[in-house]
Amino acid sequence: MEQFAVYMKVMEYGIIKNIRFVKPEIIKLLFNRGLCTGLLFVLLIVPLLAASQENITGIAINLEGTLMYYTAEKAGVHNLYASTKTQSGTWGEGISEDSFNEYIKGYVVKTPFLSYDGQTLYFSSNLPGAKGFDIFYSKKTGDSWTKPAPVPIINTEQDEMSPALAANNQTIYFTRYSPENSCYSIYTSKTENSGWSFPQILPAPVNAGCENHVNISPTGDVLLFSSDRLTEKKKKKYTVFYTILIGNNLWSPPTPVDEVVKEANEFSPAFDNQNDDIYLVKGGIDSLIHKIHFYNTPKQITPKSYTTLTGTVKTEEGKTMGLNITITDNYTGSVYGQSSSNPLNGEYAIVIPNDGIYTVNYAKKNGPQKFEVINTIHNYQAQIIKKDVIVVDRLALEVNVQDALSNRFIDADVQVYEKTKSAKVSKLKTGQYHITTPVFEGVEVEIYKENYVKEILNIKFDDYVEFPEMQYHVKLKPDLRSGEINVSDLSFNKGLNADVSVKNLNIKDDVVHISSPDTGKYVFGIRKDCKYSISVTLKNHLYFYAVWDVDASRISQVLNVKPVPLNEINKIPMFNLVFRKDDSRLLPEALGELDCVADIIKNHPEYKAVIFLYQLEYETELWQQRMRSIMDFMESNRIPKTQYKLEISLVDAEKLPDISFVAK
């Protein structure tokens, strides 16, 4: 039948609809429906696509309303076609999607649905592995499609048809055949950690008769489906209905999209959101040929307005990336939806309702992430936001290495292990390292220093937020030996509680933690290859002091201490108050021993310390310098000269210094 143009101006609340191409019999319908008196919606046939003799078995339209995929059967052969809308608003001739059709040769494919991000085509087919008809999906990769794969959990031994997903990709709707009433019913399933949840049938009043093809609006608030519930004759007649979400899985009573019931079947409804149209497949009850028609969407079922966030995802070098996109509702903290960008061209499109504030997370699995906050509260109409995303695919790490006991920065050997072995480590200053590494599933950083326990950082980039740097503070634990001091009575060999102090003479500010599991027993950890001063304070006893040179080859070392009562002291050798030959500087051991002498004087002001130094006759000047070193130490510890005394005696041979404590 010849087609010709009809110039129409259909006024819908002040909006002038575009020129459409219609068949002659439609003109009568338009006037019978009251076109000139403010018609709310009209049914028009799609040109060019309707001219062919294929039987249309399903349609899918992209979010922008510029691309239509449809399945059609001709002479028993089923194929997928694509049609693009021209600048004049008409649809071009359908082009066979050969890369997809190669997979379905000899099989049936119908009821396609294109995800609103344009990445995935869902459809029903009897492909190998299906038990009758199952729901499959195929991914768009450039100009090609991937091999179809079944949707897990959804498919059963019964026929599953007509898949549809809201734009957040969190809920899928489909129909399933029931042999009990020989009809299809509408089911739904939601995403879980393991995939899709166990499908649930939609409650009444949605399922009331034989429900067939189903479609969902981008924001998930309007459901379209075909039903025979108005049929009063023996022959089934399917009409497209709509229902509106009014609560948690609660829907309004379904209403026909077309108020006039005609002797024709309506299947495979689809939203054209950009043009306020509803497309469907329509044909006579007895006809084997179905064509594509569309309605001007009734105002009362216009879905919620939404914001489309679209753009490309690239690295700093301009390389496109495939990232997972998660949308979180900032008010509830729950995940609103998920999508992804195309790894071949980086393009993505996500739909966000115009009702709140949402955080959009662009993330590569175990890789980089980037966040955007989108405020749609004041968006009252549908809008498109162009947002190109630049993600960092090289990461900067800063690792600070400290001693776990003293908290001082220490140098260590820092090694980074990742796939390409291209990470670089540079030292900034003592204990501070800068690392640059590619972003992969994870990076292992090994920090090693002799006489310390090795630390390994396993950095997982799914925790990475696009900060300039990630900082890690690593405290290396010294490889400690076990030390033990037993303090006992000189006469009865009985354990005595005392004040015990252990200090590292090699490492300043080293902290030695002492615990006492029993009376007179003190245990602690000591470093390998270090010297320690051990001091024991017990009231009315000599302040015991010793220098412990840790034997690195021994795991456990024990020191037995028997303090001497002060009233029994004559002269006690000072083994550590010795000097190097021809040197007047105090050694670390000497400093420790003098520190104990100073503590005794502070704790027992009633005593005076007498330190005897012995010199050879020819060392007089050197010993004067050594005495000066001791006096400087006492002065630095605020010990008045009245509390101690230095005496020098000449000897014929070398003799160790000694000390006595006398009452003032």
C-alpha positions, 0 to 999 in steps of 0.5 A: 500500500502506498505511503504518503506524508500527512502534516499533523500538529498534535498539541499536547500541553503546548508541544507540537509533535513532529511530522510522521509518515502514516498509511492512508487507513490511519488517517481515518483512525486519527480523525475518529479518535478526535485528533482535532479536539486535543487527542492525548495519544495517537497510534502511528506506523513506523515507515520503511520498517513496516514496508518489508514482509518480515514478521517483527518478533520484538524491538529494543530502543536505546536511551537516546531514542536514536537506535532501534534493534529488532528481531524479525522472522522471514521464511523461517529464518530469524535475525537481528536488525538495527535501524538508525533514526535520521535527522528528519525523525524517520527510521532508516532501513534495518541493517542485519547485525551479521556478527550477532546473526552468525551465532543464531543460525538455525535458531529462534531469537525474539523479544530483545532488550537493550540495556540503557547504558547501550552495552548489553543486548538481552533476548530470548532464544532456543540456542543450544543449552536452553530448555525450550526458550531461555534468556540470553545476553550478548555484549557490544564490542565495537561493531561486533557482538560477543557470543550469547551466554545464558543469564544464570539463575533466571532460566528454568525448564519452562520458557523464559521470555521478554527480559527488561532491566531498569537503568540501574541494572539492579532489577530484571523483569521477564515472563515465564510460562506456566503449564498449569494455566498455559499462560505466561506471568511476569517475574522479577529478580534483583542483584545479589552478591552471587548474581541474581536473586531467586525470581519472584512473581509480581503480585496482583493486580499485575498478573491477572490473565495471560501476561506476555511481553514486558518493558520497564522505564529507565527509572524503574517506575513504569512497567509496560506489558501485554495482557489478554485480560480484556479478552471476552472472545475465544480468540486471545487478544493482547493489549499493552497495559501500563502500571506504576510503581507505588511502593516496594514491589507494589504496582497500581492497577494496570491500565491499557495504553490504547483506550480503544480496544481493537481486533489486533494484538499488541506485543513487545512494548518499548519506551522511546524516552527522548521523544515521549513515545511508546513503540510496540509490535502490532498485528491482526489476531489471525495475521502472521505478520506483525509490524512496528507502531508507536503511540504518543505516550499518554501524559499520565504514564510519563516516567519520572524525569531523570538525568543521563550522565554520559561521556568517555573514560580514559587514562591520563595518556588517553587510553580508553578503559572499561570501568565498573560504575556504581551509583550510591544514594547519598541519603540512604547509603544504599547502592542505587544502580550499576553500569560499566564503560565500554572497554573499546571506546570508553563510552558510558551512559547511566541514568540517575533519578531527579530526586536526590544526591548521588555518588558515582564511583568509576572503578576498575576491579582491583584498580583505580577509582574515581568519584563524582557527586551528582546533585539532581534535586533541582532537575525538573526535566530530563537532561544530559550531562557530559562527563568525561572521566580521566583516571590515573593508571599509575599510582604514587605511594609514600612509605615511611619506615620507623623502628617499632620501639623507638619510633625513629626513622630507619633506612631499609631495603624496599622492594616492589613486586608487580606484573610488569616489574616497572615500579620505581623506588626512590629514597627521599630521606632517612626512612622515607621512600617514594614509589611509582607503580602501574595499577594492577590487581595489587602490588606487594611492597617488601620492607627488610632490614637486618636484625628486624622482622620483615614486613610486607604490604599487600596493596589492593587497589579496590580501596584506592581513591584518586588521591595524589598519593597513598601514604603507608607508615610501616613500623619494623619490629626488631628481631628480639631475643628473650632477656630475663633478670632474677633478683634475689636476696643475698643471704636467703636466695629469695626473690625480691621485688625491685625497680628494674631498668633496661636501657639500650646503649646503642640506640637512643630512645629505644623502649624496653618493655619489662613485665614481671610474671613472678616475684623477683623475675623480670622478662623483656625483649632485647635486640640482637647485636646491642649492649644494654645497661641493667640497673636494679634499685632496691631500698637500702641496697646498692644500686646494681648496675651491669652492661649486658652485651647481647649474644645474637646467637642465643635466643634466651639469656638470663642474668641473676642479681643479688643486691648488696645492702648499703650498710655492708658496702666497703668498696665495689669495683666499677667494671665499666668506668674504664677508658680507652688507652690515651682517651678521656671520653666516657664510653657508653658503658661508663655513662650507664654506670655513672647514671646508676651512681647518680640515681643512688645519690638521688634516692639516698641523699644521706649517702655520699659516693666516693669514686676512687680512680687509680693512675700510673705516675706518668698519666697524671695529665690524662687522669685530670682530663678523665676526672673532668669528664666524670664531673661534667657528667655529674653536673649534667645530671644536677648532682651537687659536688657535696654528694660525691667525691673523686679521689686519685691514687697512684699505683704501680700497676693498673687497677679498676676504679671502685666506689663506696657509699659513706654516710654524710 
